[in-house]
């Protein structure tokens, strides 16, 4: 009899809860959780989602700040490729060139540096991680300005070094044949701080028993690194590859600082094209269309990277 009296309130509450409408049940169960994330969602919608939707609407118009805008459908997307004598197509090629080389170099250099740091002691690892991460807290504009000074034809540091061995000055940033390659090289020679730190952290989480077992089987350091370390940090590799790919496709400040007036079309990239169309030529519809083309390219490349680099690593 006592058991029945104790269970009765629970059954009554269950009946009352089931009698509520689905919406009220949802609010009663999850309401507080959504209330806590509501401020962040409001900020996201106002400052992220709404501008993106509005930009897409602009890409479908011959947009004018005066308000006399007309709908043109997807004409701006066609216009982005067919006008200006194929400049946007050249910008796509330049962006792809920059992305392939910088992403590959950043992943490779970050992996090698993290592998060299890992066998060191605790304090040595901390020191080198901090040292390599310093460029990440430095403004990208400052780094671009330093490289611009180093590349200066008359008094740049690189041409000074070449002069010591009798080589004539090189027009690093004014020769159309090598301007983009020089900018790409400056990115490659900048230590990929994020890759070093994340790879180092991922390697630190691999159980030492795996290396000990491989050593007992006669595997050398290189074999252990290739067969244990590289496969087990594949999720980190995927994350960094996507991260660096997005950053490379969106490169702007380095090119804008190092070659402000450009070197013909040899240093044109997608974002500089968006900037010129939107803020110099006031072709807002075409600029918005190019921005969405960039979004589709990045989304497609990221999807392919997730398709071919994803793995279910457990240890």
Secondary structure, DSSP 4 states (H G I P E B T S, - for coil): -HHHHHHHHHHHHHHHHHHS-HHHHHHHHHHHHHHHHHHHHHHHIIIIIHHHHHHHHHHTEE--TTS--EE-TTHHHHHHHHSGGGHHHHHHHHHHHHHHHHHHHHHHHHHHHHHHHHTS-HHHHHHHHHHHHGGGGS-HHHHHHHHHHHT-TTT-HHHHHHHHTTPPP--TTT-TTTHHHHHHHHHHTS--HHHHHHHHHHHHTS-HHHHHHHHHTT--HHHHIIIIIHHHTHHHHHHHHHHHHHHHHT--HHHHHHTTT-STTTT--HHHHHHIIIIIS--HHHHHHHHHHHHHHHHHHHHHHHHHH------
